[in-house]
Structures are given as structure tokens and as C-alpha cells.
């Protein structure tokens, strides 16, 4: 009988996913929350565009092969200011 490798501890999974989100050139995202609950990996927070949200899903898939993952990020588009800002 071959011994199966022990699953990674949740803390290591969280650290690995955070590192992947921070280092991926599509994101360089440091402000997202990563948790593991019931063996499932969750990423939550706000991103600026739909493309960045899609990139989060891609990074999750690459960083967590074979794991159940959930991208719970929301797109929070930031509007440009309506006019000039005056400093007093």
C-alpha cells in the first residue's frame, strides 16, 4: 500500500494563494482575502475590472489544481472625477 501525501495545512494553502495573487503579472494583488473553509479555497475582496476578476479565477485554478475554489471577488469600477479638483 502506497502512502498518500498529507494534505497541505490550511495556513500553507492560504500563503501559497496569496503569494500567487501577489506575484502574478496580471494582478500583483495584495489586498484580497484568502480563506480555506471545509477544504474549499475562497478569495474575496474588490478588484477594479472584470478582466482582473477573471485573472483571479485563472490564478486560483493554477495555484490550487484539484481543489474546490470560489472566486468571490466583486468588480468595483472606479469612475474618473467629473472635473478638476481644486486644492486650497
C-alpha positions in Angstrom: 0.0 0.0 0.0 1.4 3.4 -1.0 1.1 6.2 1.5 -0.8 9.2 0.2 0.9 12.6 0.9 -0.8 14.5 3.7 -2.9 17.4 2.5 -1.4 20.8 2.9 -2.4 22.6 6.1 -4.9 25.5 5.5 -2.3 28.1 6.5 0.1 26.9 3.8 -2.7 26.9 1.2 -3.6 30.5 2.1 0.0 31.6 2.0 0.5 29.9 -1.4 -2.6 31.5 -2.9 -1.7 35.0 -1.5 1.8 34.7 -3.0 0.4 33.6 -6.4 -2.1 36.6 -6.4 0.7 39.0 -5.5 3.3 37.7 -8.0 1.1 37.1 -11.0 1.8 39.8 -13.6 -1.9 40.2 -14.4 -2.7 41.1 -10.9 0.0 41.9 -8.4 -2.9 41.9 -5.9 -2.1 42.2 -2.2 -5.5 43.3 -0.8 -7.6 40.2 -1.4 -8.8 37.9 1.5 -8.0 34.2 1.1 -9.5 31.6 3.4 -10.0 27.9 3.5 -13.2 26.5 4.9 -14.2 22.9 4.7 -11.3 22.2 2.3 -12.6 24.8 -0.1 -10.4 27.9 -1.0 -12.2 31.2 -1.1 -10.9 34.5 -2.4 -12.9 37.7 -1.6 -12.5 41.4 -2.0 -12.8 44.1 -4.6 -11.0 44.3 -8.0 -11.1 47.2 -10.5 -12.2 45.4 -13.7 -13.9 42.2 -14.9 -10.6 41.2 -16.5 -8.9 41.3 -13.1 -11.7 39.2 -11.6 -11.2 36.7 -14.4 -7.4 36.7 -13.7 -8.2 35.9 -10.1 -10.1 32.8 -11.3 -7.2 31.8 -13.5 -4.6 32.2 -10.7 -6.8 30.2 -8.4 -7.0 27.4 -10.9 -3.3 27.4 -11.4 -2.4 27.6 -7.7 -4.9 25.1 -6.5 -5.2 22.2 -9.0 -7.7 19.6 -7.9 -9.1 21.8 -5.1 -12.6 23.3 -4.9 -12.2 27.0 -5.2 -14.5 30.0 -5.1 -13.8 33.5 -6.6 -16.0 35.8 -4.5 -14.3 39.0 -5.7 -16.5 41.8 -6.8 -15.8 44.4 -9.5 -15.8 47.9 -8.1 -15.2 50.1 -11.1 -13.8 53.5 -10.1 -15.2 56.4 -12.1 -12.9 59.3 -13.1 -13.5 62.6 -11.3 -16.1 64.8 -13.0 -14.0 67.9 -13.1 -10.8 69.4 -11.9 -10.0 69.1 -8.2 -9.1 72.4 -6.6 -6.7 72.4 -3.8 -7.0 75.1 -1.2 
